[in-house]
Amino acid sequence: MTDKLTDRTALEQLLDGGWKLDKNGDALTKTFLFADFITAFGWMTRVAIHAEKMNHHPEWENVYRRVRVALTTHDAGGLSALDVTLARKMDEEAGRS
Ligand SMILES: C[C@H](O)[C@H](O)[C@H]1CNC2=NC(N)=NC(=O)C2=N1
């Protein structure tokens, strides 16, 4: 089992950075908009490598240059520190796109 998130400061930072909580507070969501499809897909590829290394995987959908993301930890039945780490990686990689 993975522990539930207790770091409220980290969560606040993500909310300030455009992440939202879903209605149950169980998932972090964000919509990323890129210049075009290939930039979106390149970002997804880089994030996928991080996710695989972490063994922590996003729920996401891509339509053309937009990627909608939801992060949650099934193991914890809500948010964990892994979601915070992956959210930060996504923001960091989007800054390189
Ligand atoms: C067996 C394996 O460790 C689990 O299924 C992992 C894989 N990826 C995962 N990803 C996410 N987002 N939440 C999980 O609880 C999770 N669990």
The ligand as an SDF file (V2000), in Angstrom:
LIG
                    3D

 17 18  0  0  0  0  0  0  0  0999 V2000
    1.3870   -3.5650   -9.4430 C   0  0  0  0  0  0  0  0  0  0  0  0
    1.8190   -2.1490   -9.6580 C   0  0  0  0  0  0  0  0  0  0  0  0
    2.8450   -1.7970   -8.8070 O   0  0  0  0  0  0  0  0  0  0  0  0
    0.6660   -1.1860   -9.4400 C   0  0  0  0  0  0  0  0  0  0  0  0
   -0.4250   -1.5790  -10.2090 O   0  0  0  0  0  0  0  0  0  0  0  0
    1.0380    0.2610   -9.6910 C   0  0  0  0  0  0  0  0  0  0  0  0
    1.2760    0.5970  -11.1540 C   0  0  0  0  0  0  0  0  0  0  0  0
    0.9770    1.9760  -11.4990 N   0  0  0  0  0  0  0  0  0  0  0  0
    0.1770    2.7310  -10.7260 C   0  0  0  0  0  0  0  0  0  0  0  0
   -0.1680    3.9540  -11.1190 N   0  0  0  0  0  0  0  0  0  0  0  0
   -0.9850    4.7010  -10.4050 C   0  0  0  0  0  0  0  0  0  0  0  0
   -1.3120    5.9130  -10.8390 N   0  0  0  0  0  0  0  0  0  0  0  0
   -1.4760    4.2560   -9.2380 N   0  0  0  0  0  0  0  0  0  0  0  0
   -1.1830    3.0500   -8.7300 C   0  0  0  0  0  0  0  0  0  0  0  0
   -1.6510    2.6740   -7.6580 O   0  0  0  0  0  0  0  0  0  0  0  0
   -0.3130    2.2260   -9.4920 C   0  0  0  0  0  0  0  0  0  0  0  0
    0.0440    1.0550   -9.0740 N   0  0  0  0  0  0  0  0  0  0  0  0
  1  2  1  0
  2  3  1  0
  2  4  1  0
  4  5  1  0
  4  6  1  0
  6  7  1  0
  6 17  1  0
  7  8  1  0
  8  9  1  0
  9 10  2  0
  9 16  1  0
 10 11  1  0
 11 12  1  0
 11 13  2  0
 13 14  1  0
 14 15  2  0
 14 16  1  0
 16 17  2  0
M  END
$$$$
